[in-house]
Amino acid sequence: EGALRLNLMRVLRELAMGVAQLRSGRFLHASAIAVEGRALVITGPRQAGKTSLLTYLLANSPAQFLCNDRVLVKWYDGSIRLHGMPTIVSLRDGTLDLFPGMRQSIENQRFTTRATLAEACASRALPQLPPKEGRHSLSPHQYCSLLDCAPVQAATGAALLFPRQTG
C-alpha cells in the first residue's frame, strides 16, 4: 500500500506541475522558507547545500517551511508569489552530520516516505525499510515535525540565495 501511495503521489505531482506551468507559472529547483509571509528562496546546483541551509534556518528561526526541492514562481497582482510543490525531502549523510541527534530522531520516530505522519507515529508494526545509501527520505510533514516548524503553502518573494559549500 505504501509503495502504491508513493507512486500515485509522484504521478499527481507531475500532473499538478504541468497544469501550474500552463497557467504561466515556472518551477525552480530550489528550497524556500517563509517569514511573516515573505519568502527566502535558496537555489543552486545539486549538493550546493540547499537542504542543509534550509534545515539550519528552520531549526534555528521562526521560519516556516515552504518547499525543499521545487518552488512554483508566479507573477500575481504586482508581486512575485511562490508556492511550494510537495516533494520528498532527502537528507544526505553530510547534512545529518551537521545536526547531531537528527539521524537518531528520524530512526526513533520511524519516519519513512511510505507512511503518513500519523502512521509513522502510531504504528510500530510498520515495516522498517533501510534508508537509501547515504540518505534518509522524509515526507514534507515528517520533516516539519522533525524540526518543529510549520508548513506554509505560499509567500511573497523577498530574497534569493545561492549557497555554496566551502568546507
N, C-alpha and C positions, 0 to 999 in steps of 0.2 A: 504494500500500500504506500509506503514512504517513497519508494523509487518512482511509482506511478505519479504521485503528487508532485514530486520534483520535476519530472519530465513535462507534466502538464503545465506547471508554472513557467518553465522555460519557453514553451510554445506561446502561452498567453503573453509573456513579457515581449517576445519578438513581435507579435501582432500589435500590442499596445505601442511599441516603439514605432512601427510602421505608420500607424494612424496618427501619432503625435507629429511625425515628420511631415505627413501630408497636410497637416494643419499649421504649417510654417514654423515648426519647432526644429531645433538642431541639437543633436546629442554631443556632449563632450565626454571623453574618457577622463573622469575627474571625480574627486571626493568633495563633499561640501558639508559645512555646518551652518547653523543659523543662530544669531544672537539678536534678540529683540526684533525679529522679522527681517534682519539683514543677513545676506549670505556671504560667506567666505568660501571661494572655490579654490581647491588645491589640485593642480593638474601637472602633468609631466609624463615622461616615458615610464615603462614598466620598471619597477624596483627603484624608483626615484625617492621613495619614502612617503608617498601619499597616505597610505593607510597608517603608517607609524605616526605621522604628524596628526592625522585625524584622530587616532586613538589618544594621543597625548592631550590634544585640545579638549576632547570630550571628557576625559578623566580628570582634567585639572581646571575646568572653567564651567560657567553656567551655559555653555553652548548646547544646542540641540542638534541631533543627527538629521541631516538632510539626505545624504547618499554616500555610498562608498565607491562606486565604480562608474556610474553613468548618471549624468545630470542633463535634463532637458532645459534648453535655453530658449526663451520666447520673448519677443518684444510685446509688451502689454501696457496699454494706457500710459505711454510715455516713459516707461522704465523697463529694465530687464528683469524678467521673472524666471526663477529657477525652480524646477520641480525634480524631485528625486525619483529615480527609477529603481525599484527594489531589486537588488541582486545579492547573491551570496557574498558574504564578507570572508575573504580568505586571509587568515593571519599566518604569515610565514614565521619560521623559527626566529629569524632576525628581529622581527617586530616583537615577538613574545619574549625574547631575551631582554628587551628594553623595559619590560614591565613585570617585575618579579611577582610571582604568585598568579599571574593571569592564566598561564597554561594549566596550573593545578585547578583553578576555579572552573575553567572550561570542562575539564575532566570530571570534577566533583559534581557539577550541575548536569552532566551527561548531555551537553549540547551537541546536537547533530542536525544537519540541514534537512534530514528526512523526518524530523519531528517538529511539531509546533512547540512554542514555548511552554504551553500548558502540559503537553505530552511529556516533554523532557523533565519538567518539574514534578509531575505526578506519578510517573511510572518508572519503577526500577526494572520492569520486565522488558523494556525496550532493548533490542539487540544493539550491543555496543560495537559499532564498526570502527576499525582502526583508522586514524587520520591518514590523509594522503601524505606521502613522503615530504617532510619538511613544512607542513602547514596544517592548520585546523580551519575548518569551514563552518561558519555560523549563519543563521538567518539574520536579517536586519534586526528583528525583535530580540533575538538571543544576544546579539552584540550590544544593543542598548541596555538590556537587562544586566549584562556583564559589567558595563561601565556606569550603570545607574544614571543614564541620561534619557531624555525624552526624544522621540522622533517627531519630525515636523514634515509636512508634505511639500510646502513651497515657501519661498522667501524672495525678497528683492535683492538683486545683485549689488554687492558693495565692494568686494575686493577679489583679486585673483593672485594666487601664489604659485610659484614654480620652485618647489623644493628640489634639492639635490643632496645626495649623501656625500659627506666629505671625510668620513672616517672618524 
